[in-house]
Amino acid sequence: MAWIRRNRFDRRPTAPDACPAPTGTGDQWATPPTLFEALDREFGPFVLDAAALPGNAKCARFWTPAENGLAQPWGPGPTWCNPPYSDPGPWCRKAVAEARAGNLSVLLLKSDTGTTWFQEDIAGQAEVIFLCPRVRFVGAPNQAPWPNLVAVYRPGLDLPLSPWRCWNWKEDRP
Ligand SMILES: C[S@@+](CC[C@H](N)C(=O)[O-])C[C@H]1O[C@@H](n2cnc3c(N)ncnc32)[C@H](O)[C@@H]1O
């Protein structure tokens, strides 16, 4: 079908961020412990938090902005990453590269399916879990103003038969 061919082989630039937020919004919001623990049970135990500060790191081993988690090795994983919301694309690209190298990583991201980073570095590359209800991050005044998803990048970019699903993270296992 024409639209599939266009999606796969003729990727046009899409909006860099279809759900814009004020610059820096969410960059320091931390993952709620219950959400992290459920994902840690399912895909972990995570041994590296790739984007963190000493006060919000989810693992004993973590990379900080000074070290630049994008420029550091993530393996051997599994790796956890809730990257800064203002620029998730490079983190998705890094997770693809790490999966090619055999490392599993799980990223918590804004669900922004019209962006280049979603269409090129999540769709077709990672298992996608759409979260419901909206997440209230630690340090945020309210529930996030956008929906979130979890992207699971498996070694070899090996996708399950059903590459996306929904998850009520307050009630069920992922
Ligand atoms: C959304 S917070 C996530 C905090 C925490 N790791 C968690 O999962 O709850 C993103 C964190 O990434 C850090 N960060 C930003 N740029 C980074 C970089 N290049 N390398 C490593 N960490 C970075 C920020 O300082 C911030 O603490």
The ligand as a Gaussian input file, in Angstrom:
#p B3LYP/6-31G(d) Opt

LIG

0 1
 C       13.470000      13.516000      33.536000
 S       14.868000      13.510000      34.646000
 C       14.929000      11.797000      35.147000
 C       15.495000      11.617000      36.539000
 C       15.670000      10.183000      37.024000
 N       16.775000       9.524000      36.367000
 C       14.413000       9.360000      36.950000
 O       14.280000       8.453000      36.130000
 O       13.542000       9.623000      37.769000
 C       16.209000      13.615000      33.471000
 C       17.567000      13.709000      34.125000
 O       18.562000      13.632000      33.100000
 C       19.624000      14.501000      33.436000
 N       20.361000      14.792000      32.203000
 C       20.148000      15.787000      31.298000
 N       21.034000      15.716000      30.300000
 C       21.838000      14.659000      30.574000
 C       22.959000      14.078000      29.904000
 N       23.430000      14.568000      28.753000
 N       23.541000      12.989000      30.468000
 C       23.064000      12.472000      31.629000
 N       22.009000      12.984000      32.298000
 C       21.407000      14.062000      31.770000
 C       18.942000      15.694000      34.079000
 O       19.823000      16.403000      34.918000
 C       17.812000      15.021000      34.853000
 O       18.206000      14.743000      36.182000

